[in-house]
Amino acid sequence: MDARLNYLADPTAGRTVKHFMSIGKALKDSPLPAATQELVALRVSQINGCAVCIDMHTKDAAAAGETSPRLNLVAAWREATVFTGAERAALELAEEGTRVADAAGGVSDEVWASAAEHYDEEQLTALVILVSFMNTVNRLNIITRQPAGDYRPGQLH
């Protein structure tokens, strides 16, 4: 499959996407735990069906030491026992934040309160920005049919 657009060769993309991607770098440096960031990025990408992001975040998480059982169970995190309470709260917030069109109320007060029990304000801010960022990146990739499978861990960092 060929991508509809080549973001690396397009002048408009060169002027805008690099600035946009700097958000990802800033999030990596935030106090939100790295493992949580990868799990959330993976779950948002699974919901949206973004193969290139699923490829990237699965490989980056594994390279950073994440275990196969946890990566394999992200899609079914509610039934899995391998996630901490904090990770579960982040995954639930990520799901509701991604499915805002499906859940007319957006993120519920209960989900927000659960996340706030585990994360301080700076971490919550990073989590909200991460969910929003991943939804945007997923759309950039899905709309242009960016192919997946060739990503190498750390390639974009």
N, C-alpha and C positions, 0 to 999 in steps of 0.2 A: 504494500500500500504506500502510495506517495502522499506526502502532506500537501494540502491545498496552498499553503503559504510557507515560505522559508523565512522564519523570523530572524535568522542570523544574517541573511543577505539583504533584507528589506531596509531601506534607509529610515522609514518612519518607525519601524520596529526598533532599529538600532538606537534611535533617539528616545524612545519611550520605554521599551521593555527592559532595558538595562536599569533604568531608574526604578521601575516597578519591582524588578527582581532584588533590588537592594533592600526591599522590605523583608524578604526572606532571610537575608543576612542579618538584619537587625533583630529579627525574631530568634535566630539561632543564638544570638548573644544575650537574649533576655533570661530572666530568672525562672521561666517555665522549664521544668525538667526536659532534657533532650529526648528521653524515651517517650514522654507524654506527647511532645511535639510530633514525633514520627508516627505514633499510634493515631493521633488526631488527623494528621495529614493523610494517612493511609485510609482511615475510615471515611473522611469526606470524599476522597477520590473514589472509593468503592461505591458510595451512594450515587455519585455523579457518573460513574462508569468511565472515568478517565484512565485509560490503560497506561499512558506514558507516566502519569504521576504514581499509579500503583506500582509500576515497574521501579521507578526511582526510589520511592519511599520504602518499599520492601527491601531493596538491595542496600540502601544507605543504613537502614535500621539493622539489618543483619551484619553489615560491616562494622557497625558500632557495638556489636555484641548482643543484639536482641535475639531471643531464642525463636526457633521455628514454631513451637507450639503457640506462643503468644502471637506471632505474626499470622499464623494460620487461623487463629480464633478471633481476630479483630472483627470480622463480619458478624460473628455470633457472640459478641462480648457479654451480652446479658446472661447467657447460659454458661459462660466459662468462669472457672475459678482462678484463673491465672493473672487476673488484673487486680490492682489495689483499689481501695475505695476512691482515692483521688483520681486514678485513671478512669474508673467507671464514671465518675462525675464529669470528667472532661469529655469522654466519649459521648455521654448523653447530651451535654451542651452542644457538642459538635453536630450531632444528629439533628437536634431541634433547630440549630442555627443554619444548617444546610437545607432543611426541609421547610423553610419559612412559608413557601407557597402552599404546602400541604397542610401545615398547622397554622390556621388563620391567626392564632394568637402569638405566633413567633415562639420565643423561648419562654417557657412557663416560669412562674415565680418559684415553683418547687425545684425545678432543674437549676435555676440560678442560685437558689439558697444552698443546694447541695454542693455546687461548685465553689461557692463562697466559703463553705465549711473547710475546704481543702486548700484553697489558694488565696493568697493575699491580693490586694488590689492591683499591684503591678503584674502579677502572674495572670490574673483574670483579664487584664487589658491585653496582655500578649496572647492569651487564649482566644479572645474575641477577634483580635486582628488576624491571628492564624486561620481561624475558621473562614473569615471573610476573604483573606488572601488566597487560601486553597480553592475556594469556590470560584474565584476569578481566574486563577491559573487553570483550573479544570476546564472552564469555559473557553479560554484561549486555545487550549489543546484540542478539545472536542470539536469546536466549530471548524477548525482547520485540519482535522483528522491527522494529528501528529502521530506517527507510528511509534509503537512500543516494542521493547525487547532488547535493544542494543545498549541501554544505559549501563555505564560502569560506575560503581560506587565512588562518590566524591567528584564526579565529572563536572558538576555545576557549582561546586563550592570553592 
